[in-house]
Amino acid sequence: MKKETRASSAAMESLSQQLERFSEVLAASRTPHVRSWSPATVRRALQWARYMRHVYRRFGHHAGIRLALDRRLRDQWRREDGAAPATYSGLTSFRALGRCDLLLAQRLLGNRALGDAAFRCLLGQLCPGPGARDAEEETLKDRLALLARRRAAVHLLRAGGLGESPAAHEDPLTQTQAELLLQRLREVGQAAAEGPRSLLCGLWERLPQNSFLGVIAAALLLPSSPPEPPQKELELDSPKTPGEGRHELVQWLLGKSDTMAAFCHSLPAGLLASVVGLHPELFPAYLALLTDWGRQLSYDLQKGIWVGAEARDEPWEELLSRFQSLCQAPSPLKDEVLRALETCKAQDGGFEVPGLSIWTDLLLALGSGV
């Protein structure tokens, strides 16, 4: 019996020490000390956080253990220069273990001192890809997404109170991700000139590309001075106004032709028209892709429509939709589109009869709308 008691006391002491050490790691995650963290350190910290969450789930209903660990944590933050729970950045209670992995990930995502390699590792841990999901519990990525939705809901409520009306294509979660992206671009840009490009290339390789393109578009459309979010949400730092970062996004798209092509082909016509309307530097590249698209179509005499050489080629209707969206934009964008189509028509022979030149047919189809 004495041996069992001693073993139980030893296990309790070991668990308490681990709790204290993890609390120190959590406190350090929001400081400049993470500059020295390697990818392996990030992985170990997240693994440790998951273990602490397991401890919470296992002993959450055990009153004696919960009270003992609560007392140990309370003694720890009191030793830290008399810090109060509201200002102490480590664990303040046993209950905090239930979300310690979420809190650790959020702090690392928002810490500008975290190095590029460690940050890419963090993204890989949060978005492990297909086949890596634990069937017994929701992933940390899921829980971060839930938090983002809650923060986005607050944005919408605040916007509603101010009488603002978000456009129909704006998704609250995507908007929140776009704000975080611009914030991170600003931070890495201050640290190194190549920081934004390296960050975007890493995200492009790791994240689902269509979703990432949607986040880029949302970031390019964010207003210059959005309403500030609440000051305290789950002990998270409030994001800074995303006023910078758009230039880096535009330059990155223009410097990667394959990404720019995916951006122009994957996103809805109306959304792209809004983006190039706000960022005219992207318009020549978008227009060039549309004209290349048109040149790949040929007229099917039997069907009476323009078709691609292969079934996977984009249809005529989609090309027309994109030009229609551009022509619905205010001048000078609309004028430049019509001028480009007239130039292509003249180069193609200047035909006025339908079915001989795709540019003639596009202008005829656009005639009633412009």
N, C-alpha and C positions, 0 to 999 in steps of 0.2 A: 504493500500500500504506500509506504514511504517512497519507494522507488518510482511508483506511478506519479505521486505528487511532485517529486523532484523533476521527473521528465516533463510533466505538464507545465511546471513553472519555467523550466528551461525553454520549452517551446514558446511559451508566452513572451518571455524575455527576448527571444530571437525575433519573433514577429514584431514586437514593439520597436526593436532596433531597426528592422527593415523599414518600418513605417516612418521612423524619424529620418532615415537616410533618404527615402523617397521624397519626403517632405522638403528636404534640402535641394534635391534635384528639381522639384517643381518650382521652388523659389528661384533657383538659378535660371530657369527656362525663360524668364522675362528680363534677364540682365545681359550686359555685354559679354559675360563669361561664355555664352554659347558660341562666340566667335572661334573658340578652340575646339568645339565639338566636331568630331568626325562623323561620317555616315554610320559607322559602327556604334558610336555613342548614341546617336538618335535612335537606332534600332533597339539598343539595350534599354533606353529610357522608355520607349513605347511598350516594350515587352514587360518591363517592370510595372508600368501603369496598368497594363492588362491584368497582371498578377494581383495588384492591389485591388482592382475591381472584383476579381474572383474572391479575394478575402472578404470584401464587403458583402458579396452575395452569399457566401458560405456562413458568415458569422453575424449577419445583420439581425437575425432573430434571437441571437444568444445574448441576453441582457447583460450577463456578467462580463463577457469578453468585450462587448461594445462599450460598456462603462469604463472598463480598465483602459482600453485603447483611447477613448475620449480623454480620460484624465492624463494619459501620457502625452497626447498631442497638445492639450491645453498647457501642460507644464513646459513643453518645448517652445511654443510661441511666446509664453511669458518670459522665458529666458532670453529671447531675442531682443535685448535692449528695452524690455517692457512694452513691446509692440502690442497693439490692440488687434483683435481679430479682423477688423475692417481694413487694417493696413498691412497685416502680415500676409506675405505672398505664398507661404507654404500651406500645408494642410492644417485646417483649424478644427476639424471634427471628424469623427468616424464616418459620418454621413457623406462628407466630401469625397470619400473613396469611390462612391457610386458613379461619379463623373470625372474622376481624376484623369483618365485617358483623354477625354474630350477637352478638358481644361489644358492639359499639357500640349496637345496638338494645336489648339487655338493660340496658345502663347507663342509656340515656335513659329507658326505661320505668320504671326504679326511682329516677330522680332527681327528687325533689320540687321542685327549683328550676325545672324545665322549665315554661315558660308554657303556658296552655291552648291557644292557637292552634298553637303548635309541637307540643304533645302530640297534638292532633287530626290534624295533618299527619303525624306519625309513625304513627298508627294507619292513616291512609289509605295510607301507603307500605307498611305491613306487610300490609294487607288490601285490595289494589287492586280486588277485585271480579272478576266473570267477564270473560273475554276479554283479561285483562291478563297472563296467565301466559306465561312464557318456556318454550317447549317443550324447550329444550336443557338446562335445569338446574332443580332444585327451587327453589322460591321461599324467600325468607327466612322467610315465614310458616310454611312446612312445617318448616323447621329449628328455628324457635322452638317449634313444636308438639312436635317430637321431644324437645327439651330439657325441655319441660314434662312430657312422659310419663316421661322418665327421673327427674326430680325427684319426680313423683308415685309412681313405683315405689319410690323410697327411703322416701317417707311410708308406703306400704303395708307395706314390710318392717319399718320401725320399729314400726308399729302391731301387726304380727304378733308381733314380739318382746315387745311389752308385753301381749299377750293380748287385744287389741281386735279387734273384728269389724265392718268397715264394712258399712252396709246395702247391699242388693243394687242399689238404684237409684243408688248413688254411683259416678260415673265418675272415675277418678284425674285425668284431664286436666281435667275440669270443676271438680273440687275445687281444683286448683292455680290455675286461672283465677279461681275465686271468691276465693281468698286474695289474689291480686294485685289484684283489684277492690276488696276491702275496704281493702287497704293504700293504694291510690291515693285512695280516697274520704277516708280519714283525712288524707292529706297535703294534698289540695286544700281540705279543710274547715278545716285550720289556716291556710291562706293567705287564704281569703276565704269569707264566709258562703254566697255563691251558687256556690261552687266545685263541691260535689257535684252539684247539680242541673244545672249546665252540662256537667259531665263525662258524666253519665248520658244527658242529651239527645243529646250528640254521639255517644256509643256506640250509642244506639238508632237514630240515623239512618244510621250507617256500617256496623254489623255485621249479620250474619244474625240476624234478630229471634228466631227460635225458639231458636237456640243461645244468644243473649244471655239470654233468659228462663230457660233452664236454668241458666246461670251465676248469675243473680240468686237463683233458688231454692236452689242449692247454698250460696251465700253466706249466705242467711238461716238455713240449717240447720247451718252450721259450729259446732263446739263453741267455747266461750269461750276455752279454753286448749289448742289443739292441740299435738302434739309439735313441737318446733323442728326444722327441717331441718338437714342438715350445714352446718358453717360455711363450707366452701369448695367451690363447684361451678363450674368454669369461670371462676374469678375473679369470681363474681357475689356481690353483697351478699345476706346472708340476709334473707328477708322478716320483718317484725315480726309479732308476734302480732296476728291480725286481730280485735281485741276491739271496735273501733268500726266505724261505717259502716253497720250494719244499720238503725239508726234512719233514716238518710238514704235508704236503699233503700225502706223501708216508706213514708215520707212522699212519696217520688217516685212510687211506684206509686199511692198514694191521690190524688195530685194530677193524675194523667193517666188519665182514665177509659178512653181507648182502649187504653192499655198494660195497665191493670189487667184489662180484658176479654180481651185477648190472653193475658195471664198465666193467667187462670182457665180459658180454653177450650183452650189449647194443651198445658198440662202434665198429666201423669197424675194421676188422682184421688187415689191414695195419697200422692203427693208433695205435692199441694196441702193435703191434710188435715194432713200433718206440719207444713207451713209455717204454716198458720193456727193450729195448736195451739200453736206456739212464739211466734207473733206475733198475739195475739187482736185487735189493731187492724185486721187485714186481714179478720177474719171477717165483720163486717157487710156489707162490700162484696162479698165472695165469695157470701154468702147471698143478697144482693139480685140478683146476676147469675143465680144458680141459680133463684130464683123467677121472674124475668123470662123465663128460658129455659122454665120450665114453663108459663107463661101463653101462650107462643107455640105450644104443641102443642095439637092437637085430636084427638078420638077418631075413628078410622076404624072404622065399624061392620062393614065387610066383612072387614077384616084383624084386627079385635079388638085393636088396639094404638093407642097415642098416636103421632101423626106430626106433622112440621112442615109448614108451608104450602109450603115449597120443598124440593127434594131435598137441597140443601146444608145445611139445618138439622140441628142435632145430634139424633141419635135418642134415643128414650125410654131405651134401655138405658144410654146414656152418662150421662144425667141420674141414673138410678137408681144407677149405679156411684158417682157422686160423693157422693150422699147416703149410700150404704152406707159409704163410706170415712169420712165425717164421723161416722156413728153408731158406728163402731168405735173412735173416739177416746174417751179417758176423759172423765168429767164435769169441768167443766160444759159442755164443747163439745157432747157428745152430747145433753144435756138441752136446750140452747138450740136445736139443730136440730129435735128432736121438737116442742118448744113452737112454733117458727115454722111447722112443717107443720100442726100442729093449728089454729093461728090462721088460716092460709090456707084450710084445710078449712072452718072455721066461716064465714069470709067468703064462701066459694063455695056455701054452702047447707047444709053439714054432712051431705052425703049419705053413706050407708053402702054403697050399691050400687056395684059396680065399673063403670067406664065413664062415670060422670056427672061426676066431679071428679078431676082428675089428682092432687090432694093426697090424696084418699081412697085412690087406687090406690097412690100412693107409700107411704103409711102401712101399707097392707095388705102390700105387697111387703117392707117393712122389718120388719114385725112379727115374723117368725121369727128375724131376725138381731139384734134389739135387746131 
